[in-house]
């Protein structure tokens, strides 16, 4: 059993904590927060053995083996380094870092130290990802030519969304899911990437539309918004039919339609704790085998996603403080 720590005690940390306490492969060992009272409340609620009043105390505990980083992505770079410097394996929330340069540095550091470092983009690990691959590979919709995806939540009031100092914006928080969806379906052999964005007064994007044009002529059109609620649907269009993915953020159902737009197949999501369990199990499996990355989300895939987002921000004129 791997002794697991959580760095951060916010909402997403709570989801992870309630998930891993149901697993046999990990132990809810320690949680680190910015003050001890908050950590102790969290530890009591979710059954953690130890509570730490700082992140530094968490990483210094020799019993901790794997740390889940649940802080805002503007802090991921420094927190990943902190964990790696203390010999800890790391599962880090999305967006992995602020930019590709940061990601490349910490991946190199993990490889040098022989430690696992992987991005917790849960859509890459869930069983419905494999189901979608199987449906596409069956040829039931023929050759796919176009995909669309949208993700919208009313979160424009949150500081981490609106502040440049927290690397805010819809792109790194929500657009990362649409980009990952396109990558999982069509791959990364992109000839061109372009997009438009609506920015707030502080200069970060509140909603955006992205087009990926692939070298073989396929296209992906992706929309994300921090201002309006979307249906979270993904659509893959082929010459023999199309596939609807209900909720690209945690696929609930895959529906297949023929050229007459008649439903010909449907696949429901298997029972899950929260969906986070799959990335944790993947980490445990990789750690046991001495791997520094998970095959579900290799380092190069994370780097590609950061590269795409760097390019889009370049086009939109968005530079975060400190870059």
HELIX and SHEET records of a PDB file:
HELIX    1   1 UNK A   11  UNK A   20  1                                  10    
HELIX    2   2 UNK A   36  UNK A   46  1                                  11    
HELIX    3   3 UNK A   55  UNK A   60  1                                   6    
HELIX    4   4 UNK A   73  UNK A   75  5                                   3    
HELIX    5   5 UNK A   76  UNK A   85  1                                  10    
HELIX    6   6 UNK A  100  UNK A  113  1                                  14    
HELIX    7   7 UNK A  122  UNK A  124  5                                   3    
HELIX    8   8 UNK A  127  UNK A  137  1                                  11    
HELIX    9   9 UNK A  159  UNK A  162  1                                   4    
HELIX   10  10 UNK A  164  UNK A  166  5                                   3    
HELIX   11  11 UNK A  170  UNK A  170  1                                   1    
HELIX   12  12 UNK A  171  UNK A  175  3                                   5    
HELIX   13  13 UNK A  176  UNK A  186  1                                  11    
HELIX   14  14 UNK A  277  UNK A  288  1                                  12    
HELIX   15  15 UNK A  299  UNK A  316  1                                  18    
SHEET    1   A 6 UNK A  50  UNK A  52  0                                        
SHEET    2   A 6 UNK A  26  UNK A  32  1                                        
SHEET    3   A 6 UNK A   2  UNK A   7  1                                        
SHEET    4   A 6 UNK A  66  UNK A  69  1                                        
SHEET    5   A 6 UNK A  89  UNK A  93  1                                        
SHEET    6   A 6 UNK A 117  UNK A 120  1                                        
SHEET    1   B 8 UNK A 190  UNK A 199  0                                        
SHEET    2   B 8 UNK A 205  UNK A 214 -1                                        
SHEET    3   B 8 UNK A 219  UNK A 225 -1                                        
SHEET    4   B 8 UNK A 144  UNK A 152  1                                        
SHEET    5   B 8 UNK A 234  UNK A 238 -1                                        
SHEET    6   B 8 UNK A 241  UNK A 246 -1                                        
SHEET    7   B 8 UNK A 253  UNK A 258 -1                                        
SHEET    8   B 8 UNK A 263  UNK A 268 -1                                        
END                                                                             
